[in-house]
Amino acid sequence: MASVGALAFHLDEVGFIGLSVIILTTLLYGVTDEYAILKAFQEDLPFTALLTVFLTVVAVIINHHLFNPIR
């Protein structure tokens, strides 16, 4: 619940909270072998790559001011 409060009051970043949830979950379940949790991350790699490419294209469009508002 502390992570929800940190997100609500903008005290912490989303990536840091996600990483801490992964670390705490593996710690509580006693998983010490990284290959045991590899399957969960392998399934999401195509989506993560697509999202990274999309956000890169959006950043380039914004940086070069390719779409300006009509005045």
Buried (B, 14 or more C-beta within 10 A) or exposed (E): EEBEEBEEEEEBEEEEBEEBEEEEEBEEEEEEEEEEBEEEEEEEEEEEEEEEEEEEEEEEEEEEEEEEEEE
